[in-house]
């Protein structure tokens, strides 16, 4: 009898856990309809931010090259 009593104590929480994790296929579809566009938007934003950062780096490099060239020209003119 103890085994049956022990099983009764375990079965009810197990059933509740299974019910808690159960999702209807329609619920999953609806969640995906929301999640996928959100994730795409996040990835697009990250991509744009990376592009902008790369463009800024390129502009900084170009500006640094221009400054270096100006300094070299000034040195040549002084000589």
Secondary structure, DSSP 8 states (H G I E B T S, - for coil): -HHHHHHHHHHHHHHHHHHHH---HHHHHHHHHHHHHHHHHHHHHHHHHHHHHHHHHHHHHHHHHHHHHHHHHHHHHH-
